[in-house]
Amino acid sequence: MLFCLVFAFIVLSISFFWFKKEIYLNALYLKLYGIIALTVVSLLFISKFTNYQFLFDADFDLYLQLQHIKVHPYIIRNVQTICHTLYLSSTILFLSRYYKNSVTKKLLISLPLILFLIVNTSYTADEISFQIFSLDPQNQQNVFWIVDMLVSRLTFVIVVVYVLIPLILIVKKIINTPNVIKRNFFTSYLVCMILTDILYFSMFIFGLFQDISPHRLGLNNIPSNVSIYGNIFTSSILLTTVSVIITILIIVFKPFKAKKLNIEYASTKHFQKFQYDNYYTTLHMLKNTLLCVYKYIEVSEKHIDNPKALTGLTCAKAQINEQLENYNNIMAHFKTKNLKFAPVNVIEIINNSINNAEIENTIKIKKDYDPEMVINIMGNSASIDQVCKNIIQNALNSLKLSTKDHKEISVSIIDDEDYVVIGFTNNGNCIPKEHQKFLFNLFFSTHANEFCSGIGLYYVKEIVTRHNGDIWFKSTPEQTTFTIALPVIN
């Protein structure tokens, strides 16, 4: 049975070193380590006061082995208090990120946990209460009863508060953050935190080990017997192991990240890949054919003296050049596999994209950010520039079809801790609801009457995804906003 706990500890440690750069996850790992430690210490504590017939041989064998460990019960209780403190200290780690610039707040939120550690340590609180309250030795029992009650209530309140505060703040972050990536992360994080807290309360506060929980033990009250189930050893170890493994799986696979994916888009992904390959091959063949025709025209020009014929050949060359440029631009959108990444200033890229855009005088463009600030990302500058140009061009196309008197494109940039959030807003026509779920699909275009490849937004989605970012949009009759989130270099 102990092998299960060892296995859970190894899996947890491997996962920790894999994801250790994220402080929110570190707080969650601290909870999981605390639960494993509490399980071991609580089983050792229980083994000193039980004489029940166990339902499973494995329980009884483990019970006998723990019985042979010579450790004073008061020492076990103090270690158990430290393990509870370890679990609750994850809140301190969580809040240190939440209040990362305030030393005073970090100190204040640590004081209740320090108090928890002091009042639940054997002898320490006992001696303090005796010195303060026990002026008359005859009243010692009454004094200890009062102090035990106060310590019990205070301990329970501290436990509940330290468990609830992170959950409340996570829910607040989910509601308030406009960043879809962070919202999905905190949704997964909230589920993991709730799972660990349910396990903590169901085992160590109200469940299997409730008789030795801190708020039930007095200052010097070591129980002579404990009411437990016959299979408490097996159930507690298996419950801890399974819960740790489930939490690690949620952290690794991030199941909530896929909730934005459209069913129609997912079901046609394989077919789109087939279209993608064939479309690129067809374009490549047409491009080669036009290049051959262009070469034949150049040869013909050298042997024709008729001015009209030469004029016709020159026009043909110009049209071929224009079509070749269109093909090159379209084919460039397909080159997302072998991008070279380097640190780039995303603000500089956006400024260049705006300045190079062909904007009519009737359309106003607004920079809702400081053009001089520097936000670095690890990316490919050319592809990010093309992403911005595509979104801006789509906004210009929408504004051209709009009948509004005031036409505007607004670009906003927010440095949202680990991500830079870029918003492109225009007050043009609304994207029809029946089109919205297909907008990032390959070869889908809302401009049915115009020549449009239908790969612009598909390319944008692919490039943003390759940069470990995300893109989403919101379209209303008043305005349409495309938002991009890209991870920054810390």
N, C-alpha and C positions, 0 to 999 in steps of 0.2 A: 504493500500500500504506500509506503514511503517513496517508492520509485515514482509514483504518480506525481507527488509534490516535487521531487527532484527534476522530473521531466518538465513540469510546468515552469520551474525556476529557470531551467536551461533555455527553454523557448522564449521566456520573457527576457532573459539577458541578451540573447541573440537579437531579438527584435529591438531592444533598447539601444544597443550599439549601432543598429542600422538606422534608427530614426532619432538619435540623441540630440540632433541640432535644434529640434523644435521644443521650446520650453513648455508649451501647453501639454505636449505628449509626455514630457518628463514628469509633470505633475501627475498624470494618469499612471505612469509607470510606478511612481512612488506609492500610490494607492495599492497597486497590485502587489508590489514587494511587501507592503505592510500587511496585506491580507494573508499572504503565504507565511510570513513570520508569525502573525497572530494565530494561525491554524496550528503551527508546530508548538508554540508556547502554551496555547490553550489546552491542547491534547496532553502535554506534559503536566499542566496544572491539574486537569481533570483526573489524570492517572493516580494522583496522590490521595484522592478522596472517594474513589469508587470501588465497590466490591460486587458488581452486578455480574450475572451470567450473560455473556455476550452471544449474539445470534450467529456471528461468523467467527470461524477459527482465526482468520486474519486479524480481526479486532482483538481477540484474546491474546494472541501472540505479541502483537504490538503493545498491548497493555502491560504484559509481563516485562517486556524489554524496557518500557518507560519506567516501570516500578523500580528497576535496578539502578536508575540514574540518581545519584545522591546529590540532590540540590535542595537547599532549604526552601520551603514554600514562600517565605517572604521575598526571597531573591527572585523566584519565578514570577511573583506578583509584580515586582518592580520592573522586570523585563517585559511583562505583559503591558504595563503602563507605557513603557517606552515604545512598544510596538503600536499601541493605539495612537501615541503622539506622532509616530512615523506616518501612519495613515492620514491623520488630520493635518499634518504639516504640508501635504500636497496643496492644500488651500493657500498656504503662505506662498508657495512657489507659483501657483496660478495668479494670485493677486500681485506678486512682484512684477509680473509682466503687465498686468492691468494698470498698476500704478508705478510704471517703470521709472518715472522721473521724480518720485517723491519718497525720500528716505523716512520722513516723519510718519507717513501712512504705513509704510512697511513695518516700522517699529510698533505702531499702535495695534496693527492686526496680529502681531506676534505675541502680545502680552497675555491674551486669554489662554493661549496654548501653553505658555510658560506657567501660568497659574494652574492649569490642568495637570501639568507634570508634577508640580510641587504638592498639591493637595492630595494626589493619588499615589504618592510615594510613602511606603510604610515608615513609621516612626517620625518622619519629618513633620508632617501635619499634626501627628499625635502630640509631639512635644510642644509645638507652637500653641495648640489649643489648650493644653494643660497649663502652660505658663500664663496665657491670657485669661482663661475663664475659671480655672480651678483654684480659686482663692481658698476654698474650704474643701479639704480632702473628702469629706462626707458626700459632697455633691459631684464627685468625679463621674459617676455613671450617668447622671442627668446631663452633665456638660458634654460627655462623649456622644450621648444620644442626639443632642441638638446639633453638634458639629457634624456628626455622621449624616444627619438629614440635610443640612445645608450643603455639605460637600456633594452628596448624592444629587441634589437638585442642580447645583452649579455645574457638575460634571455633565449631566444630561443636556443642559442648555448649551454648553460649549460644543458638545458633539453635534447637536442638531444644527446650530448656527454655522459651524465650520463645514458641514455637509451641504447646507442649503445655499450659502452665499455663492459658490462657484456655479451652481445650477441656475440660479437667478440671473447672474451676469452673462452666462452663455446664452440663455433665452433672449436676453436683451440684445446681445450681439447679433443673433440670428435675425431678430426683428428689424434692427436698425441698419445693418450693413447693406450697402448697395452692391457689394462685390459677391457675385454668385459663387466663385471659387471658395471664398472664405465662409460663405453661408453654408455650403455643402460640407466643408470641413468641420464647422462647429456643430452641424447636425449630427454627423458621425460621432464627434467628440461628446456631445450631450448624451447620446445613446450609451456610449461606453461608460460615462460617469454615472449614469442612472443604474446601469447593470452592476457596477462595483459597489455603489451605495446600497442597493437592494441586498446584495450579498453580505455586506458589512452589517447591516441592521438585522438581517434574517439569521445570521450566525452568532454575532458577538454582542448584540444589544438586546434583542428580543427573542432570539431563536435558540439554537443548539447550546450555546455557551452563555445563556442569559444569567445563570446563577453566579457566574464569575465575571460578569461585566463590571466596569468601573463604577457605574452609578448604583450597583446593588451591593458591592462589597463595602464594608465599613472601613474606618481608618486602620483598625487592627483586627478586622474580622476575617479570619481564614476559615472557610466552611469545614465542618467535620464530615459532611456528606453532601453529595451533589445529586440532584434528580436529573438523570439523563436517559436517553433512549439506549437500548441495547446495541444499536448499530451506529452510534455517534462517530466512531473512528472512521469507518468506511464512508459514511455519508458525507462527513465534513471534508475529507480528503478528496473524494470524487467531485463534490460540489465546487471546491476551490479550484481544482485542476481544470474542470470543464469551463468554468467561468473565465479563468485566465486565458485559455485557448480561444474561446469565442471572442473575447475582447481583442486579442492579438489579430485574429482574422479580420475583424472589422477595421482595425487600424491599417492592416496591410492592403486589403482589397477595396476599401472605401466604397461600399455598396451604394451609398447615397449620392455619389458623384454622377451616376448615370440617370438620375431622375429627370433631367431636362431633355433627354434624347427622345425625339419623336418616334413613335412606332412605325410610321410610314417611312421615315428616313432609315431606320434600322433595317426594316424588311427589304429595302431596295439597295442596300449597301453593296451586296455582291454584284448585282446587275449594274450598278453605277461603275464599279471597278472594271467590268467588262466593257462598258461604254467608254470609259476613260482611256483604256489601252487602245481600243479601235479608233477612237477619235484622234488620238495623238498620231497613230500610224497613218491614218488618212491624210492628216494635215502635212505630215512629213513627205508623203508621196506627192501631194499637190505642189508643195513647195519645190521639190526637185524638178517636177514637170515644168513649172513656171520658170525656173532657172535655166532649163534647157531651151525653152522658147526664147528667153531673153538673149541667150548666147547666139541662137540662130538669127535673131533680129539684128544683133550687132554685126554678124558676118554679112548679112544681106545689105546693110547700109553701105558697105564698102563697094558694092557692085551695082548700086542703083543711082542713076543721075537725075531721075524725075523728082522735082522739088515737092510735088504733092505726095508722092509715095514716101519720100523721106519724112515729111511732116506726119504722115500717118504712122510710120514706124516709131517716130519719137513719142507720139501720144500713146502708142501701145506700150513702149518701154516705161513711160510714166505710170500707166495704170498697173503694169506688172510690179513695178517698185512699190506702189502703194499697197497692193495686195500682199506682197511679200512682207512688208512691214506689219500688216495686220496679222499675218500668220505667225511672224516672229513674236509679236506681243502675246498672242493667244498661247503659243507653245511655251513661252516663258512662264506662264501660270502653272504649267505642269511640273516644273522643275523644283520640287519641294523635298526631294529625297536626300540630296547630298549638300545641304546648306552648311557653310562654314560659319561658326559662331565666334564672336569676339565681344569684349565689353564695348558698348556703344551708348551714347547719350540719346535717349529716346526723344527728349525735347528738341534737340537739334534736327532729328529726322522729321518730326512733325512740322517744325517751322519751315523746312525746305519743301515738304509736300504741299503746304498751304501756299507758300510763295510761288511755287511753280505751277499751281493749278490755274487753268484758263477760266477766270470768273468774270461774268458780265457785270457791267456797271450797275445794273438793277438789283444785283444780289450783294448783300453785305455779309462779310465774314467777320466773326468776333472771336478773339482769343481770350477765353475766360481762364487765363493762367499767366504766370510770370514767364515770359519767353527766355529770360536769362538764367532760370534755375537749371540745375543739372540733376538728372535722374538716370543712373546707368542700369542697363539690363545686359544680360548675356544673350546676344542675338545676331541675326544677319541684317545689316542695315539696308541692303537693297530690297530684301523681301518685306521688311517692315515698312519701308517707304512705299512699296507697291500696294501694301494693305491699306495704308492711309489714303493713297491716291484713288484706289477703287471705291472706298467708302465716300470720299469727298465727291467723286464723279457721280456716284449714285444719288447723292444728295442734290447735286446740280441738276441731274436729269429730272428728279422729282420736282424741283423748284421751277424748271422750265415749263412743266405741265400745269403748274399751279396758277390759279387766277387771283391769288392774294396780292394786295398792293405792296405790302411789306414782306420782302423775302430775305431770310437770314440763315446763315450756317454758324453755329456756335460750337467751339471746341473747348472742352474743359479737361483739366488734368489734376488728379488728386494723388498724392503720395500716401497710400493707405498701408503703412508699415511694411509688410513683405511684398506688396504689389503696387504697381502704378496703374491707376484706373483712368482710362482715356475715354471721354464721351464725345460723340459727334452727333449734334442735334440740328435738325432742319425743320422749318415750319411749312414744308411742302405737303403734297397729298399723302393721305394715310395709306398704308399698305393694306390691301383687302384681307380680311380675316381668313378667307379660304386659301389665300396664298402664303400666309405667314408660316405655316408648319412645313412648307416646302422650300423656304427661302434659301437655305444653305445646301439644297440638293444640286447635284451636278446637272448642268444643261437646263436648269429651270430659270425662266426669266419672266418678269412681269410686263416686259415691253414686247408684246406679241407682234406688233406691226413694224418694228424696227429691227435692223440687223444687230443681234446681240448674241454672243457666244453662250451665255448662261453659265459661265464658269467663274465669274468674278468673285461672288460671295463664297462659292465653294472653295476657291483658292484662298480667300481671306481666312475661312474657318481652318483650313489645313495648315496654313502658316502659323496662325495663333496657337493651334494645338501643338505644332512642332516646337514652339517656344514655351511649352508647359503653361500656357495661358488659357483663357476662355473668352468667348464673345457671346453676347446676347443683345436683344433689342426690345424696344417697346414702341408701338405705333398707335397714335390716337389721331382724331381729326385735327387737333391743334398742332401736334409735332411728332416727329419720329426721332428716336435716339438709339444709336448703335454704341454699345459700351464694350471696351476691350480691357481685360486685366492681364498684365504681364508681370512675372516675378522679377523683382529688382535685385541688384547685387548689394548685399549687406557688407 
